[in-house]
Each structure stands twice: as structure tokens, then as C-alpha cells.
């Protein structure tokens, strides 16, 4: 979104994984080959490089609110969303794995994903939360965003800012996916301020959104992309498990 607002030309590369060096996502590669990861870091680097400031008209109070809002969305809301998708809603993701893989191997892979996600989230404070606790935090975050937005066109008036880039990126991912439901997602979809905001930004910045999210973009669905890349390794893991189970039967217990 920032690239479009700043009118910076780019080529879209479909890659669902984080940068192998920094472990962060999303990632861009500059013309000279330099890799930059993490949303806020990317915005800062490109703003300096192309002399762009989408927040130039904001006053000090608006900037302070924007920074607080970004921290809430990136440090809390985003991790709640990750927990819902990769821990609580893992069966839905498993159902999206359309290419043939033995059910035992599929279950093992998603069990590992689920386990590793819980471990990673524990470092951010919500991996150990009960479902009720993290859904309470999830909803509180979204109510805060809705209150900041109010009846304004965008977060801080009639002009889009870098804070809208962060908000739209997270909120739109809660509105668009079909088959995923939780109280927080329902809040975004049902709240007239947030749902209208997502549609308004989408219509203005991404009139070609359906084309961009179409499986025909790369001939595969995004939900399957990283799994297809990992298929050889997964099959090798599955084969190793089978061999070990035959050689050491107690391992299969």
C-alpha cells in the first residue's frame, strides 16, 4: 500500500516466508540488491530514498496517537491474529492444503507449525494466554482502532498516512478470508466504521484487489505456496518417520 501511495514502481514477488537473515516479514529487494525487512523499516528506508513523507501534515498529537496505534496493531493485534490462524484455526488451514499428502504427514506438519507458533508467541506475551484472555485483548485492540478512526474518512482525516498502511494491512486480512470466524473478526466485519474504512481504502488504493488475490496470479493459491515449496522436505521428513517407526517401534507409540 505504501508503494502505491508514494508512487514508487515495484514488481510483486509472491513469497509467504520471512527473510532468512532477519526472520522478519515482509521483505523487499532494492534495485542494487539490498534486502530490507519489516514493514516500518521498509517505509523508513523508502521514504528517505525517494524523499517521500506521507505523514508530513500530521501535528505532534496526531503523530503520537499514530505511533501508539501502530504499536498496538503490530505488537498486539498482529500476534493475536497469528494465534487465531495458526493455533486455534489450524484445521481450516489444513483443509486448504489441496495437493495430495498423506494424512499422517499432513497432521505432523501442522502439529509442528502449531507448536512452533505457540513457542514464538510466548516471547510476545500472548502464547500462554487462555482463549478468553487473548480474545479480550484482541477485541480491546480493535475497539481502540475504531475509536481512533471515529467518523473520519481515514485515521487522521481525508488523507492516507503510513499509519493507514499498517491499519489496512491488518484489518483487511480479517475481512477478506472466507471460512475464518472469531469474535474479533466478526467485530471488524460488523462495525460500520471499520468495515466501511476497509472498503473505502480498498476501493481507492487497490481497485485491482481481486486480480491481485486471484490464484491465477501465480497459478497457485497463496495458502498453498509455502507448502508446495516445502513439499520435498516434508516428504523426506515423513519417510524418515516411517523408517524410524519400523526400526524402532516404540517411537510410534
N, C-alpha and C positions, 0 to 999 in steps of 0.2 A: 504493500500500500504506500509506504514512504517513497519508494522509487517512482511510483506513478504521480504522486502529489508533487515531488521535486522535479518531475520531468527528466529523470535520469534513465537513459536507454539501458536495457538489460535483456538477457536471454534466460529464460526459465529452465532450470535443470531439476528434474524430479529425483529427489533423494530424501528418503524418510529418516535417515540416521544422522546423529550428531557428528561434528567434526572429530576425526580420530585423534587429533592432537590436543584440542582444548576440551573435548567432551561436551561442547555446547552446540545449541541449535537455535535458530537457523544459521546457515553459513553462506557467505558469498566469496567469489574469487574476483579480485580486481584485475584490470587488463594486464598488469605486469606480472600476475600470478600470485600476488599476496592474498592469503586466506584470512578472512575476518569472520569471527563467530560471535553469537549473542546479539539479540535484537538491538539493545540500547547501544552497544559498542559499534554495531554496523551503522546506526543512524548518526552517531557522533563522527565516525570516520568519513562517511559520505557527505555530511553537512560541511565539514572543513574542506574536503577535496573539491566539492562543486560549489562552495560558497552559498549554501542554502540554509535558511533559518525559518522553519515553519512556525516557530513559537515567538517570532520577533515582536508581535503585537501584544503579547500577554504581559500583564503587570506582575509585580512581585507576589501579590497574594494568589493570583491565578497560577503562577509557576509553582508556588509552594503546594497548592492543592493538587496540581498536576503530578508533581513528584510523589506525593503521598499516595495518590490514586494509582500511579504506575507501580509503586512498591507493593501495594495491596494486590493488584492484579498479577504481577509477576512472581511475588514471593508467597502468596497465599492461594488466590483463586486458581492459578495455573496448576499448582500441586494438588489441589482438591479435584480438579478436572482429571488429572493424570491418575489419581487414585480411583476415581469412579470408573474410568475406561479400562485401566489395566489391572485392576484388582477386583472391584465389585461387579464389573460388567464384562468379565473376561469371556464368558460363554458366548456373548454376542459377537465379540471379535473373532472367536474361534469359528463361529458359523460363517464368517466372511472369507475364510480360507478355502477358496473354491477348487484349487488344484489338488489332485489325489495324493494324500499322505496317509499312511496307516494311522488309525485312531489312537493307538498306544503312543506312537511317536508325537502325534499332534498334542495329546494330553500332556506329555512330558515337556514339550517345548513351551506350552503356555503355562504350565506349572512353574517352570524356571523363570519365565517372564514375570509372572505374578510375584514370585518370591523375591526376585531382584528389585522389582519396583517397590515393594514394601520396605526393603532394606534401604533403598535410595531415599524414599520419602521420610524415613525415620530421622535422617540427617536434617530434614527441614521442619520437623516437629509435628507432622500430621500422619506419619506412618503408624504410630502407636495409638492414635485416636480411635475411639469407638465410632461406629457408623453414625450414631446420633450426634456425637461431638463434632465430627468433621462436616456433616451436613448443616449443622448450626453455623459453623464458621463460613461454609460455602454460601449460604443464604445471606448472612450478615455482610459479606463482601459485596454481593450483587445488589443488595439494598443500598449500600453506600454509593455504588456506581450510579444507580438510578437516581438517588438524591442529588448527587453532583450534577447529573445531566438535567434533571428537572424538566421544564418545558422548553428548553433551548433546542435549537436545531442540531448543534454539535455540543461537545462537552463544555466549550468555553465561548459559545456564541455562534456566529454564522460562518466561521472559517475553521477548516480542519487543521489540527495540530499533530505533533508527534504523539501526544497522549491519546488522540483518537486512533492512531495506528495501533497502539497497544490494546486499547479497549475493543476495537472492532475485531482484531485478530482473535481474541479470546471469546468474545460474545458470539461472533458469527459461528465459531466452531461448536457452540452449544445450541444453535438454532438449526443449522443445516443438516446434521446427520440424522437419518431416519433409523428408527429401531432402538434409539438410546433414550432412556427416560429416567429422570430422577427429579426430586423436588426443586433443586436449583435450576435445572434445565427448563422445567415447567414454568418457573418464575420468570425466566428471561423471555420465554415464548408468550407468556400471558400478560406480562407487564406492558402496558401500552407505550410507555416511554422507551423501554429497552428494545422491544420488538420493532417499533417504528424507526428507532435510531439505526438498528442493523440494516433494515430495508433501505433507509434513506442513504446511508453510506454506500451500501452495495450498489444501488442504482446509479449513484454519481461516480464512484471510483471504479467499480467493476461491472459495467454493463454487459461484459462478456463472461460473467462468472460461470454460467452453465457450461460454456465451452471449455473454460479452464479446468473445471472439475469433472469433465467428461472422461470416462475410461479410455476414450479414443485418443486422448492427448498423448498417451504413450503405449496404447494397446493393452494396458493392464489397469486394474484399479489400484489406487494408492494404498488401500489397506492390504493388498497382496504383494506390493512391490518389494518391500524389505524381506518378506518371507521367501519370495521367489529367488532373490539374490542369495539367500542363506540356505536354500534347499540342499545343495551338495553337502554342506557341512552338517545339516540336520540329519540327512540320511546316513552319513558316516557315524554320527553320534548314535543314531538308532541301531545301526548294525553293530556297533561296539557294545551297546547294552545287551543286545540279543546274545552275542558271543560270550560276554561275561556271565550272563544268566545261565547259559548252557554249561559253561566251565565251572562256575561257582553257583550252584542252585540257590544257596542261601541268600544271594544278593537280590533275588526276585521276590523274596518274602516281604 
